[in-house]
């Protein structure tokens, strides 16, 4: 049976991208497309109406996490595709991805994302490694790499297909995505929480999309310092919320070695990131409150850090 799917397509003054991503979304079989208009001042609303998509207009500009949460709360489909305006689905995307949600304990599906500029892999799923560093699988590899479906740690937020029941189970209060994080690493944080609840993610290479990525290993140097600090800070908040004592003890040598190296990099190359340590400290009370709820629901003893699909 095909699960009816809600596509939540977020635009933040991205009508120039939406002109391509919205037509690709509305042709997906069995899907309702909802355009989240994050207080846009461009033609986002006009495009949504022209293509017959439902428009959810937010009266004030808010963070990525808050905007997506508003979209989740305003819809009811049993499957939800979180989609960015700069991500362009292949015509058979949902037809390829959605059957995976019928598999045992599969709560999310990660597609093969290809870079719009050159066709190389943008991401074959997402991982959190034993250092607790989140990253894209296969970024920059040839498009033919990662050809087989396999388990992944999680799905990158550019295009992530979830069972709604998993999103509901992961929610803390009214928040599915952590609004204290705002943007960067909010997808990895959600994937980690789903893992703690015992849900799996499957990478499906036949489900493809092209993506214009803003923040990646290949673009990081061009990203504004404020965004780099936010990403750096958010990794620690994600860690505080989701880490287990046994997991940390098991991987402590990897974690400590990486943190020493990261501090050295900050001191020598990116001193503006020193502020991120302070920002993380100030945000700790909220992360600890969320941790209490996350850990009270935990259903598994071991999270598969470093898990990624095979490259060949």
N, C-alpha and C positions, 0 to 999 in steps of 0.2 A: 504494500500500500504506500502511495506517495504522500509524504508529510507536507501539508500546506506550509508554505514558507513565507515569512515576512522578511523582505530586504530593507534594512535600515540604511539609507544612503545619506551620509552626512555631508553638508556643504557649509563651508565657512568662507563666504564670498568667493566661491569656486565655480561660478557659472561657466567659465571657460573650460574647466575640466568636466563639469556636469553635462555639457553638451555632447560628450562622448560616452561617459559612464552611465548616464540615465537611459539612453536608447538600448545600451547593452544589457541593462538590468530589466527593463520592461518586457523583453522578449523571452525571459526565463520562464519555462513552463511551471505552472502551479505556484506562482509567486505573487504576493501583493507587495508593491514597491511604495515605501514611505520615504519621502525626502524630508530630512530634518534640516530645516532652515534656521541656522544658528544666528538669528538676528542679522541676516545678510542685507547688504545695501546694493547688491547687483541684481541680475535677472534670474536668480535661483528660483523664486516663486513662479515666475512666468514659465520657465522651462518645465517645472513640475506639472503645472496645469496643462501645458501643451502636450505633454506625453501621457496624460491620464493618470499620473501618480498622485497618491494622497500626499498632501502637504501638512507637515507639522511645523508651524512657525513658532520659534521661541522668541518671546518679547525682548529679552536682553541677552547679549553675548555671554556665553558661559564656557567653561572648559570642555574639552573633548569628552572627558568622562561624564560630566553632568549632562551634556547634550545627548550622548548615547543612552544614558540611564533614562532620560525623558522619553526617548523613542521606545525603549523596551517597555516602560510603564504604560505607554499609550497604545500598545498593540497586544495581540493575543495569539498569534500563530504558533503552533507547536514546534516549529523550527525557525531559527532566526539567523539571518546572514548579516553580520556587521560589516559594512562596506564603506570605504572612503571614496570621496569624489574623484580621486586621482587613480582609481583602480578600475580597469575595463575588463569585464567578464567575457569569456568566450561564449558563443551562443548556447552551447550544451553544458555550461558550467554546473548548474544545479542538477541536471540530469545525471552527471557523473559523480557529483559530490554527495548528493542527498542519500543514496542507498546505503552509504557507510554508516549513517546514523541508526540504521536498523540492526547493526551488529551489537553483540553483547557488550554492555558497559562502555560503548563508544558515545561520548558526550559531545565531541567536537570533531570537525574535519578541517585539515589544513590543505589548501590547494597548492599547486605549483605556480608561484608568482614569477613572472619574467619581467626584466627591466624593459620599460617602454623604449628607452633610447637605443639599446643595442641587442636586445633579445636574449642576453645572458640571464642566468637565474638570479632573481632578486631574493627569493627565499623558498626553500623546500621545507616549510615548517619552521618552528622556532624551538630553541632549546635553552635550558638553564643548566650550566655545567657544574662540575663538582667544586668550582671556585665560587659558585652562586652568581656567575656572570651570565646574563641573558644575551642571546644573540640569534642571528638568522642562520639557518642551515644552508650551506652551499652558495652563499652570496658571491656572485661574480663567476661562478663555474659555468661551463657551456650548457646550453639549454637541454642537451640530451642527457645530462647527468641526472641522477636520482630518478631512474625510470620506473621504479617499482613501488607499489603501495606498501606502506609499512607504518608501524607505530611511530608517532612523534611525541615530543614533550607537550607541544601545544601549537595553536594556530596564531599566526601573526594578525594583528588587528586590522590590517589593510583589507583583508577579506577572510573572515572567520565564521564558519557555519557551526551553530550550536543548537542543541536541544534546548528549548525554553525551560524545561524542567531542571536542567543543569544550571542555567543562569539563575533561576529562582532559588535553587539550593545553595548557590554560592553567594547570594546577596547578603549583605550585612545591613540590616535595617532596610532602607529603600534603595541602597546603592549596590548595583551589580559591579560596575567599575568603581574603584576607590577614588572618590572625588578629592581626597587629599593629595593623590598623585597627580591628578589633573590630566596628564597626557602620557609622557614617555614611561614605558614599563608597565602601564596599566593592563596591557594585554598579557604580559608575562605573569603578572600578579594573579590575574584571573585564571590563567592556565594552571598555575601552581595550586591555587585553592581547589580547582576541579580535581587535580591529582590527589590532593589530601582527602577528598571525599570518595576516592576510588574510581573516578571516571577516566577513561582513556581518550586519546586523540589519535586519529588516523590521518596520515598524509596520503592524499589521492592525486597522483601526477596527471591523471586524465582530466582533472578539473583545473583549468588554466585561466589565468588572468594576466593582463599587462599592468604594470604599476610604475608610477612616477614617484620614487621614494625621496622624501625630504631628508631623513636622518638614517644613515647606514654607515658601515665601515668605510665605504668608498666616498661618502659625502661629508663625513663628520667634520673635517677641517673647515668646511664652508658654513657650518651651522653656527648661529649666533651663540655667544658665550652663555647667555641666560638659559638657552635650551640645553646646552651641554651640562650646566650646573644642575638643572632640574633632573635630567636623566641620571646623573651621578648620585644625586640625593635620593632619588626614588628607589634605586637598587637597594639601598640600606633599609628604607622603610618596608619594602617588599620582604626583605630578609627577616626583619624583626617580627612581622606579622605571621609569616608562614613557616619559619624554620622550626625543626624539632631538636630536642636535646641530643637524641641518639644520632640523628643525621649530621648535626654539627660536629659531634665528637668523631664520627667516622671519617669525615672529610676535612678535619681541622688542618692538617698539613697543607692541603691545597688552598684552603681559605686564607690561612696566615701568609703563605708565600705570595699569593696574589695581592693581598692588602698591603704588604710591604712594597711590592713592586708598584702598585697603584699610587701609594703615597710618594714614592720616589719620582714617578712620572709627574705628579702634581707639582712637586717642589721644583723640578727641573724644567718642565715644559709648559704646564698650564696652571700657574699659580692662582688664577681666578677660581679654580675649583676648590681651593681651601674654604671658600665661603660655603660650599655645598656641605661640608662636614658640620658646620654651624647650623645650616638650615635643617639638616637631618636631625640634629640634636633637639632643635626647637619643635620639630614635628613628632618627636618620639611619643609624647603622651597619647596622641590620637592613634598612632600605630599600635601601641600597647593595648588600648581599649579594643581595637579591632582584633588583635591577636587573641584575646580571651575568648571571643566568639568563634574565631576560626578554629582554634585548637580544641574547643569544646565539641565541635562537630567532626573532628578528624576521624576517618574510618580506616586508614591504612598506616602501617608502621614504617614503610619505606617508599620514598619518592625516587623515580628513576632519573636522577640527575645525569646530564650528558647524553640522554637518549636522543637519537636522530636517525632518520631513514638512511639506509645504505646508499652510497654514491653511485654504485653501478649494479 
